[in-house]
Amino acid sequence: MMQPHVSKIRGLTPQQKQELWERWKKGQSLSEIGRALGKHAGSITGMLAMHGGIAPPGRSRSARVLNTGEHLTGPICNACRATV
């Protein structure tokens, strides 16, 4: 019997994690999810166990954090340029 392709790369990409949680929510088995993602069912079990079987909330940046453009034109950066 031929073994299905299993990825040698550790961990899951953000897209794979999203797919894992979508498939888990739909009620797919660990084996089905593992086959779809090219991972062993044990890898899927570990990911689910880390979060107690509940999908973690999506990541987002605080509204208080400056973006790159703001950071480079902020008052501290302008003060640095004035002393050069």
N, C-alpha and C positions, 0 to 999 in steps of 0.2 A: 504494500500500500504506500502511495506517495505522500510524503509530508507536505502540508501547505507551507507556503513561504512565510517565514517569521523574520521580522526585522531584527538586525543585530544592534541597531541604534537604541541606546538607553533612553527611557522616558518617552513622553508623548509631546507632540507639537501642540500649540494652542488649538489648532483646528481639530486634531485628533481628540483632545480633551473635550471639546464641545460636542463632537460626534459621540464620544463615549457616554456623556451625560444624557444626550438626546435618546440614544438607544436604550440606556438603562431605564429612563423614564417611560419608554414605550413598552418595557417589560421583556426585552430580549435577554437571553441567557448570557452568562459570562463567556461561554464558548463561542456563541454567535458574535458577540462584540469583539472578542479576541481575533476571530477569523477576519472580520471586516476591517480591523485596524492592523492586521499583520503582527499581532502580539500574542503571547501565551496568555491563557485565561488567568494564570497566577499574577501576571502583571496588572491585569484589569482588577482582580480582587484587591491587590495592594492599593491601587488608586482609590477604589471605592471605600476601602477600610479607613484610609487616611482622613476621609471626610464623613465617615459614618453613614455612607450611602446617600448623603444629601449633597446636591451640587453646590459648590461654593459660590458666593455672589461674584458677579463680574468685577474686574478691577477698573478703577477710574482714578484720575488725578484730582487732587484737591483744587478747588476754585482759587485758593490763595497762592498756588504755585505759579511762578512766572514761566511763560513759554520762552523759547530760545530768543526770539526777536525782542521781547520785552527785557530779557536779561541783559542783552548786549547794548540796549539803549537806556537802561535805567540810570538813576542819579548817581549811584556808586560808580558805575562804569564811566560815566561822563566826568566825574571828579578825578578818576584815575588818569584819564586822557589829558586833563588840564595840567597835571603835574609833570607830564612827560615832555 
